[in-house]
Amino acid sequence: MLLWVWIAVVVVALIILVAAAAPLAGRLGALHRAVLKLQRRQTEAMKLQEKAVVLEQTVAELEGKIAAIAARSERR
């Protein structure tokens, strides 16, 4: 008789565990999609950051060229 009580307790505990875990499992899909979206945005942000560095270098080169042209025109 005691064995059946223990079996019933284990079965009820498993049912409660499954009932509690089911909503969490549904949320995992949404969380996974959110993680993928964040990773994609992070990759895009890193690419933009690299392009910004190149742009800054280009602007610095152009400023140098403009300064050189201005210096040459002042000498004339």
N, C-alpha and C positions, 0 to 999 in steps of 0.2 A: 504494500500500500504506500509506503514512504517513497518508494522509487517512482511511482506515478505522480506524486506531489512534486518531486524534483523535476521530473520531465515536464510537467505542466508549468512550473516556474520558469524553466529554461525556454519553453516555447513562447510563453507570454513575454518574457524579456526580449526574445528575438523579434517578436512582432512589434514591440514598442521601439526597438532599435531601428527596424526597417521603416517604421512610420516616421521616426524622427529624421532618418537619413534621406528619405525620398525628396523632400523639398530642397535639401542641400545639394543633392545630385542634379536637380533641375537648375540650380543657380550656377553650378560649375560650368555649364555650357556658356552661359552669359559671361562669366568671368574669363573663360578661355578666349572668347571673342574679344573682350576688352583688352586682354593682355596682347593679343595679336595686333590689335589696332594701335596700342601704345608702342609696340615694337616697330611697327611700320612708321609711325610718326617720329619716333626717335631716329630711325634711319634717314628719313627725310630731313630732319633737323640737322643731322650731322652733315649731310650733303650740302645743305644751305650754308652751314657754318664754313665748310671748305670753300664754297663759292665766294663767301664774304671775304675770306682771307685773300683770295686771288684778286677780288675787286679792290680791296684796300691796297694791295701791291701795285695794281694798275694805276690807281689814283695817285699813289706816291710817285710813280714813274712819270706820270703826266705832269704833276706839280713840279717835279724836277726839270722836265723839259721846258715847261712854261717859264720857270725861273731863269733857265739858261737863255732862252730866247729873249726874255725881258732884259737880261744883263747885256746881251749882245746888242740889242737895239738902243740901249742907253749909251753904250760906248761910241756909237756912230754919230 
